[in-house]
Amino acid sequence: MHEMGIVLQIIETARAAIPPQLQGIQVKALNLRIGKLTAVVPESLRFCFNIARQDTVLAGASLRIEEVPIEAACRDCGERSIIETPPFTCSRCGGGDLAILSGRELIVTSLELADP
Ligand SMILES: [Zn+2]
């Protein structure tokens, strides 16, 4: 389950993002963007998060996950399409030479802190 490694990185990212003068503050919510190309399963991520957050700065935080679709641009005809499932082909010309525009994200977009 590679989600646990990802969760540990997310917790470390959150810890490092909190300024020193606010150490000890509770995080209310953590917002994440996850691209569908990352093959991260949101349910597994939540499961791991609920285990790993104990005794961390995220102990009381809720996890909000925004899934980012896979968008690709065809290098032959320029068409942009949202891709749901492999194989990745252009929806207009059927070509397979696609540039991936989004879907690889795995980003902590923001933290919401409790009032001190
Ligand atoms: Zn095309």
Boltz pocket constraint, residues with backbone or C-beta under 6 A from the ligand:
constraints:
  - pocket:
      binder: B
      contacts: [[A, 74], [A, 75], [A, 76], [A, 77], [A, 78], [A, 79], [A, 90], [A, 91], [A, 92], [A, 93], [A, 94], [A, 95]]
      max_distance: 6.0
